[in-house]
């Protein structure tokens, strides 16, 4: 599967049944080439004009299932939230 294919899928948290968004980037270990985390942008400040306050860094181990249209994850949203900038 390519990053392009992953970016087309919605990420849904199974704990809250909430749509987190779509993948914007991946965190990859340069030495091993393994994917460490999915990066999903948080909601925009004001209609997305002023940027974002945070992103979700979802560890690879928290992925429950990758389907045709969605990616199910099991995360505590407060724990995977990282400030932008």
C-alpha positions in Angstrom: 0.0 0.0 0.0 1.3 3.5 -0.8 1.0 6.7 1.2 -1.4 8.0 -1.4 -3.7 5.1 -0.7 -3.5 5.7 3.0 -4.2 9.4 2.7 -7.6 8.7 1.0 -8.9 6.8 4.0 -10.7 8.4 7.0 -9.2 7.6 10.4 -11.8 6.7 13.1 -11.2 6.2 16.8 -13.0 3.1 18.0 -13.0 4.4 21.6 -15.1 7.4 20.8 -16.5 6.5 17.3 -15.2 9.9 16.2 -13.7 10.8 12.9 -10.2 12.2 13.4 -9.6 13.1 9.8 -7.3 11.8 7.0 -3.6 11.0 7.2 -1.4 13.9 6.2 2.0 12.3 6.9 3.9 9.3 8.4 6.5 9.2 11.1 9.2 6.7 9.8 12.3 5.3 11.5 15.1 6.2 9.2 17.3 3.2 10.3 14.7 0.5 9.9 12.3 2.0 7.4 9.4 1.0 9.7 6.4 3.3 10.1 6.2 4.5 13.7 3.1 6.6 13.6 0.3 8.1 11.4 0.0 11.9 11.5 -3.5 13.3 11.3 -4.0 17.1 11.4 -6.3 18.4 14.1 -9.2 20.7 13.4 -8.5 24.2 12.1 -8.7 27.3 14.3 -10.9 29.5 12.1 -12.1 27.8 9.0 -8.6 26.4 8.6 -7.3 29.9 7.7 -5.1 30.4 10.8 -3.5 26.9 10.9 -3.9 24.2 13.5 -3.2 24.0 17.2 -2.3 20.3 17.2 -1.9 17.1 15.3 -2.6 13.5 16.2 0.5 11.2 16.3 -1.1 7.8 16.2 1.4 5.0 17.0 1.3 2.1 14.4 0.6 -0.4 17.2 -2.8 1.4 17.8 -4.1 0.6 14.4 -7.0 -1.9 14.8 -7.8 -2.5 11.1 -7.2 -0.9 7.7 -10.2 -1.3 5.5 -11.1 -0.3 2.0 -12.3 3.2 3.0 -11.4 3.7 6.7 -8.6 3.1 9.2 -9.8 2.1 12.7 -7.6 3.1 15.6 -7.8 2.6 19.3 -6.3 5.6 21.0 -6.8 8.1 23.9 -7.0 11.3 21.9 -5.4 13.4 24.7 -2.4 11.1 24.8 -1.7 11.2 21.0 -2.3 15.0 20.6 0.9 17.0 19.9 1.2 20.8 19.6 2.0 22.1 16.2 5.0 24.3 15.6 
